[in-house]
Amino acid sequence: MSEEGSDPFFLLGLEPRLWLEPETIRERVLQRSATLHPDGPDGDAEAFASLREAGRQLADPAQRILLILQIHGEAPLKTPPGPMALGFFDAIARHQQSTVPVLREAAPTSAIAAAVYAGKRKTAAEASGLLLKKIDEALEVLEARLRFYDTEKMPPMDELRVLAGEYRTLQKWRGELAEHCFLLTQNSRSSLS
């Protein structure tokens, strides 16, 4: 990276690695930010914000991979989704085609319509939950790959780009599915009251 002071690994005093335990990152952020908290006597709001941002970046595996690519002088211009993420593409597309219309449905005005409305949302929420579980399993596989590469020889930079792309894509879809699950269960509960 261009400046040591802006390198999240440097800011938290961590060695640039593909795998970092989330608890280690959290502890470093807490240790280093304790004296910099804006409410403290020696507080520095800008440095505190930089530490928190460094922790956020290193906690995100895709972002951490991109930072390592930069450290190795690679420009992470393209991060293709990769074969694992692409394997979910059809399932995500079908899920969105069936779930989004349910989310956009108007609230029912009768008891019978409310029961149908709640049933549709429950079914869609269950389907979202199953797909969410499969994505979580895929993210666990990616995590295992990172742990493996962290203990073995560094993989080729192109493979790191693909790994970052898979993380980004799966994380994005996971966020969308989690939001759908939440909205579906909220709408279902509110329709019954």
C-alpha positions in Angstrom: 0.0 0.0 0.0 1.2 3.5 -0.5 1.3 4.7 3.1 2.1 2.5 6.1 -0.2 4.7 8.2 -3.2 3.8 6.1 -2.5 0.1 5.9 -5.1 -1.7 8.1 -2.6 -4.4 9.0 -0.1 -1.8 10.2 -2.7 0.2 12.1 -3.7 -2.9 14.1 -0.2 -4.3 14.4 -1.1 -7.5 12.5 1.0 -9.4 10.0 -0.6 -9.4 6.5 -2.3 -12.8 6.4 -5.1 -14.4 4.4 -6.7 -15.7 7.6 -7.1 -13.7 10.8 -9.3 -14.9 13.6 -12.2 -12.4 14.0 -11.6 -12.3 17.8 -8.0 -11.3 17.2 -9.1 -8.4 15.0 -11.7 -7.3 17.5 -9.2 -7.4 20.4 -6.6 -5.4 18.5 -9.2 -2.7 17.6 -10.3 -2.5 21.3 -6.7 -2.4 22.6 -5.5 0.2 20.2 -8.6 2.4 20.3 -9.0 2.5 24.1 -6.6 5.5 24.4 -7.9 7.1 21.3 -11.6 7.2 22.1 -12.9 10.7 21.4 -14.5 10.9 24.9 -11.1 10.1 26.6 -8.6 12.7 27.8 -6.2 12.0 24.9 -8.9 11.2 22.4 -8.4 11.5 18.7 -11.6 11.1 16.8 -9.8 10.7 13.4 -7.3 8.1 14.6 -10.2 6.3 16.4 -12.2 6.2 13.2 -9.2 5.0 11.3 -8.7 2.1 13.7 -12.4 1.1 13.5 -12.3 1.2 9.7 -9.1 -0.9 9.7 -10.9 -3.5 11.9 -13.9 -3.4 9.6 -11.7 -4.0 6.5 -9.7 -6.8 8.0 -12.9 -8.5 9.4 -14.2 -8.8 5.8 -12.4 -11.7 4.1 -12.9 -10.3 0.6 -11.5 -6.9 1.6 -8.6 -8.5 3.4 -7.8 -10.5 0.2 -7.9 -7.3 -1.8 -5.6 -5.6 0.7 -3.1 -8.5 0.4 -3.2 -8.2 -3.4 -2.3 -4.5 -3.1 0.5 -5.3 -0.7 1.9 -7.7 -3.4 1.7 -4.9 -6.0 -1.3 -6.4 -7.7 -4.1 -4.1 -8.8 -7.3 -5.9 -7.9 -9.3 -4.4 -10.8 -11.5 -7.4 -11.5 -12.8 -9.8 -8.9 -14.8 -12.3 -10.9 -17.5 -14.2 -8.9 -15.8 -17.6 -9.4 -17.4 -21.0 -9.9 -18.7 -21.5 -6.4 -20.6 -18.2 -6.4 -21.8 -18.8 -10.0 -23.3 -22.1 -8.9 -25.8 -20.1 -6.8 -26.7 -17.7 -9.6 -29.8 -19.7 -10.9 -31.0 -20.5 -7.4 -30.8 -16.8 -6.4 -32.5 -15.7 -9.6 -35.4 -18.1 -9.1 -35.6 -17.2 -5.5 -35.9 -13.5 -6.3 -38.5 -14.1 -9.0 -40.7 -15.9 -6.5 -40.0 -13.8 -3.4 -40.0 -10.2 -4.6 -43.6 -10.4 -5.7 -44.6 -11.8 -2.3 -42.8 -8.9 -0.6 -44.6 -6.3 -2.8 -48.1 -7.7 -2.2 -50.5 -5.3 -0.6 -51.6 -6.0 3.0 -54.7 -8.0 3.2 -58.1 -6.6 4.2 -59.9 -9.7 5.3 -59.1 -12.6 7.6 -59.0 -15.2 4.8 -56.7 -13.0 2.7 -54.5 -12.4 5.8 -54.2 -16.2 6.3 -53.2 -16.7 2.6 -50.8 -13.7 2.9 -49.2 -15.1 6.0 -48.8 -18.6 4.4 -47.1 -17.2 1.3 -44.7 -15.2 3.4 -43.9 -18.2 5.7 -43.2 -20.4 2.7 -41.0 -17.7 1.1 -39.2 -17.1 4.4 -38.5 -20.8 4.7 -37.1 -21.0 1.2 -35.0 -17.9 1.9 -33.7 -19.6 5.1 -32.7 -22.8 3.2 -30.8 -20.8 0.5 -29.2 -18.7 3.2 -28.0 -21.9 4.9 -26.5 -23.1 1.7 -24.7 -19.8 1.2 -23.4 -19.9 4.8 -22.0 -23.4 4.0 -20.3 -22.1 0.9 -18.8 -19.3 2.9 -17.5 -21.9 5.4 -15.8 -23.7 2.5 -14.1 -20.4 1.4 -13.0 -19.8 5.0 -11.4 -23.2 5.0 -9.6 -22.4 1.8 -8.3 -19.2 3.4 -7.1 -21.1 6.4 -5.3 -23.6 4.2 -3.6 -21.0 2.1 -2.6 -19.1 5.2 -0.6 -22.2 6.4 0.6 -23.2 3.0 2.2 -21.5 0.0 0.5 -18.3 -1.1 -1.8 -19.1 -4.1 -1.4 -17.4 -7.4 -2.7 -13.8 -7.5 -5.4 -14.7 -10.0 -6.7 -17.3 -7.6 -6.9 -14.7 -4.9 -8.9 -12.4 -7.1 -11.4 -15.2 -7.8 -11.6 -16.0 -4.0 -12.2 -12.3 -3.3 -14.9 -12.3 -6.0 -16.6 -15.4 -4.6 -16.6 -13.8 -1.1 -18.0 -10.5 -2.3 -20.8 -12.2 -4.4 -21.8 -14.6 -1.7 -21.7 -12.0 1.0 -23.9 -9.7 -1.2 -26.4 -12.5 -1.8 -26.3 -13.5 1.9 -27.2 -9.9 2.9 -30.1 -9.8 0.4 -31.5 -13.1 1.6 -31.2 -12.1 5.3 -33.1 -8.9 4.5 -35.8 -10.9 2.6 -36.1 -13.4 5.6 -36.5 -10.4 8.0 -39.0 -8.6 5.8 -41.0 -11.8 5.2 -41.2 -12.7 8.9 -42.1 -9.1 9.9 -44.8 -8.9 7.2 -46.1 -12.3 8.3 -46.3 -11.3 11.9 -47.9 -7.9 11.2 -50.5 -9.4 9.0 -51.7 -11.7 11.8 -52.2 -8.9 14.4 
